Amino acid sequence: MQLHKMSEEKQVVIDWLRRLGVEFQTGFLVINPESEDLPIVYANDAFYEMTGYSEEEVLGNNGRFLHGIKTDREVSGQIREYTLANKAGTFEIVNYRKDGRPFWNEITIQPLFIQEKKFMFTLLLQKDITERKRAEALIKIQQDIYTGIEKGHMLSVLLQQVCDTAESFFADGAKCTVLMVDEQERFRIAAGKSMPEEFHQDIDGLQVEADVGTCGAAFHRQEAVVSVDTAKDPLWEKHRKLVKEFHLASSWSVPITDTAGNSIGAFAIYFSSVMTPAPDDLRFLEQVAPSVALAVKYSREQEEVLRLAYIDKETGLSNRNYFMNELTGLLEEGKEGFVAFISLDEYVKVVDQYGHREGDLLIREIGRRFMRDPWISRHFVARFSDSTIAFVSLSPLKDLTENLERIKQCVEKPVSIQDLELFMTMKMGIALITPNRRDGDELIRHADSALSKAKLGTGESICYFEDEHDQIMRRDLRLASELTAALNRGEVDVHLQPKVELKTGEIVSFEALARWDSPELGPIGPNVFIPAAEKNGKIRVLEQKVFLRVMEWLKKRQDRGQRLRPVAINISAEHFFHRSFIPYLVDTAAEYDIDPKWIRLEITERIGFVDIDTAYKVFKQLNDYGFTSSVDDFGTGYSSLSYLQKLPVSEIKIDRSFISNMEGEGTLAIVRTIIQLAENLNMSAVAEGIETETQRRTLLALGCRYGQGYLFHKPMPLDEANLL
């Protein structure tokens, strides 16, 4: 919509907005929402400078000319929806400059209604937030590296995530690679799936030379090296054909260095057109490179730890621990399959006759045969015990007979033991993975039970675990029924575990923990009845019971003039977002005349990813009423710095799984990062599950002030806690 097509009154308003726009340091657009295509009727100089477009290319057009491949169509649709509905709002979206470079754009929509003249304009404030997004991405890269290494993700996967993140901030078609350098100073491809496989084949194994390619130059010079035009740059003289074949018109590289400052590789980005980097671009790549070095360092350390922890050194097969972890992960996929326990009758005889070394060689040979089979090698094989090989496969049960035959064929040929050729007699126990059988421990017990049954027979034998009635389902149904009655009868009690100042051991607060001793079922662990309560819709009632018991205990202490200390109460995501959550807290606290400052609500970190906006409102209301809040089990689920910064919580609780494994460098680094993160956000870090003096001293050295665990106090009944 051009100015000359508007009424004189509208032109007067536009002239006023133009004068206003000159004063803005950020981009400034005026949209005509009365036209369905939402044309731009004014843009200030800051917008033209930010995008590279001219006035002739902008005025009268819809803002979609800024869109590209990386633009989120859903967010774009929301912006249009808000503009047409004359609603205010702020959005973040990737837009494109005229030269094709993407940038993160924060757009604030502000409707402007000229009431006297009865016409409408919409103001769009445009801010380039790319640097902020890059900083957030760098933090997320480091977090993903820590958690990925802890979860055992392959280094190539972690490095590819770094490449993907870096590529997202540059022109479409940008391709990143990570090249590591081996002991012979040859390039080894570490990541770069955007590049054609032929490029990797040409580069992998090349000698690193200081005057060949930007990666070689960056590695030797230990500084960023830019080749704006590879067709002319002498660095690419030897590989001119390569860059032409793969359309690599520009390349920028930065060195990857270890903690001692030695080059260990290079991180590079390539473009299909001639591209000159801005200072911010090179600075970003130089900030990405240390994350690559971090991933390499901790991954190598973790690989060695995993090799020692998860590999059976006598046979080279995965060990029992690895099998348990792998089985747990596979079961989460929700597919059918089977677990097999395999034993050889001859193993005991070989050990008795020739010793354990020859027995190990027997298991090693069978393991090798399994791994050479194309089908078996795609699944998981481990040495579960001295004489038992464990196998798990997620494959259709209709193929079970055929698949078991493949396993049998691997054992048919004789095995050489010293001067003997021994034929093996295999016994196998099978537990089927079905919708009703997905508990890893149960499947292992079932397979072991079936193997024991198979060993009772003579010759080769395969037995299946049989269970006519689904005992797990019956147990769950009974547990749910008993829990409902227990809540009504008041059987669920509360124990308190003190939280202390690590330096002095002084108690600073308590955590309330639900306990259930059933007259029918006996003591039931919280790891059993709390999931049952969540599954059966009783978790809110359970947590309200805990809250009432805590309020009663605080009220008694208050009436007796005893010292009050804050008590933390765990709240589920379902309860946290329930409309009655805050009214119930406020009303109950008032009924017992307890100041809300003595109550802390502990919520697991995953609530930040359920509904961040609603979560913020709930936390804000809690703070306004005087309650304090804590993020529980931090680091185990969906840790995100971006959401943590937005939520008004005062405490982060470090999960006990990290504390118990602090002897590992990777885990120690994660604990250190969480403590520093808490400090930077003005929050307290609290360590859970402290059991040794060594752990206490380590945490103090890392700057952690508070903690709880058996080293100080076990959870105790309310009467016992009343003596403290």
Stockholm file with secondary structure:
# STOCKHOLM 1.0

chainA/1-724         MQLHKMSEEKQVVIDWLRRLGVEFQTGFLVINPESEDLPIVYANDAFYEMTGYSEEEVLGNNGRFLHGIKTDREVSGQIREYTLANKAGTFEIVNYRKDGRPFWNEITIQPLFIQEKKFMFTLLLQKDITERKRAEALIKIQQDIYTGIEKGHMLSVLLQQVCDTAESFFADGAKCTVLMVDEQERFRIAAGKSMPEEFHQDIDGLQVEADVGTCGAAFHRQEAVVSVDTAKDPLWEKHRKLVKEFHLASSWSVPITDTAGNSIGAFAIYFSSVMTPAPDDLRFLEQVAPSVALAVKYSREQEEVLRLAYIDKETGLSNRNYFMNELTGLLEEGKEGFVAFISLDEYVKVVDQYGHREGDLLIREIGRRFMRDPWISRHFVARFSDSTIAFVSLSPLKDLTENLERIKQCVEKPVSIQDLELFMTMKMGIALITPNRRDGDELIRHADSALSKAKLGTGESICYFEDEHDQIMRRDLRLASELTAALNRGEVDVHLQPKVELKTGEIVSFEALARWDSPELGPIGPNVFIPAAEKNGKIRVLEQKVFLRVMEWLKKRQDRGQRLRPVAINISAEHFFHRSFIPYLVDTAAEYDIDPKWIRLEITERIGFVDIDTAYKVFKQLNDYGFTSSVDDFGTGYSSLSYLQKLPVSEIKIDRSFISNMEGEGTLAIVRTIIQLAENLNMSAVAEGIETETQRRTLLALGCRYGQGYLFHKPMPLDEANLL
#=GR chainA/1-724 SS CCGGGSCHHHHHHHHHHHHHHHHCSSEEEEECTTSTTCCEEEECHHHHHHHCCCHHHHTTSCGGGGCCTTSCHHHHHHHHHHHHTTCCEEEEEEEECTTSCEEEEEEEEEEEEETTTTEEEEEEEEEECHHHHHHHHHHHHHHHHHHHHHTTCCHHHHHHHHHHHHHTTSCTTCEEEEEEECTTSBEEEEECTTSCHHHHHHHTTCBCCTTSHHHHHHHHHTSCEEESCTTTCGGGGGGHHHHHHTTCCEEEEEEEECTTSCEEEEEEEEESSCCCCCHHHHHHHHHHHHHHHHHHHHHHHHHHHHHHHHBCTTTCSBCHHHHHHHHHHHHTTCCCEEEEEEEETHHHHHHHHHCHHHHHHHHHHHHHHHHHSTTGGGSEEEECSSSEEEEEECCCGGGHHHHHHHHHHHHHSCEEETTEEECCCEEEEEEEEBTTBCCHHHHHHHHHHHHHHHHTSSSSEEEECCCSSCHHHHHHHHHHHHHHHHHHHTCEEEEEEEEEETTTCCEEEEEEEEEEEETTTEEECHHHHHHHHHHTTCHHHHHHHHHHHHHHHHHHHHHTTCCCCCEEEEECHHHHTSTTHHHHHHHHHHHTTCCGGGEEEEEEGGGGGTCHHHHHHHHHHHHHHTCEEEEEEETSSCCCHHHHHHSCCCEEEECHHHHTTTTSHHHHHHHHHHHHHHHHTTCEEEECCCCSHHHHHHHHHHTCCEECSTTTCCCEEHHHHTTC
#=GC SS_cons         CCGGGSCHHHHHHHHHHHHHHHHCSSEEEEECTTSTTCCEEEECHHHHHHHCCCHHHHTTSCGGGGCCTTSCHHHHHHHHHHHHTTCCEEEEEEEECTTSCEEEEEEEEEEEEETTTTEEEEEEEEEECHHHHHHHHHHHHHHHHHHHHHTTCCHHHHHHHHHHHHHTTSCTTCEEEEEEECTTSBEEEEECTTSCHHHHHHHTTCBCCTTSHHHHHHHHHTSCEEESCTTTCGGGGGGHHHHHHTTCCEEEEEEEECTTSCEEEEEEEEESSCCCCCHHHHHHHHHHHHHHHHHHHHHHHHHHHHHHHHBCTTTCSBCHHHHHHHHHHHHTTCCCEEEEEEEETHHHHHHHHHCHHHHHHHHHHHHHHHHHSTTGGGSEEEECSSSEEEEEECCCGGGHHHHHHHHHHHHHSCEEETTEEECCCEEEEEEEEBTTBCCHHHHHHHHHHHHHHHHTSSSSEEEECCCSSCHHHHHHHHHHHHHHHHHHHTCEEEEEEEEEETTTCCEEEEEEEEEEEETTTEEECHHHHHHHHHHTTCHHHHHHHHHHHHHHHHHHHHHTTCCCCCEEEEECHHHHTSTTHHHHHHHHHHHTTCCGGGEEEEEEGGGGGTCHHHHHHHHHHHHHHTCEEEEEEETSSCCCHHHHHHSCCCEEEECHHHHTTTTSHHHHHHHHHHHHHHHHTTCEEEECCCCSHHHHHHHHHHTCCEECSTTTCCCEEHHHHTTC
//
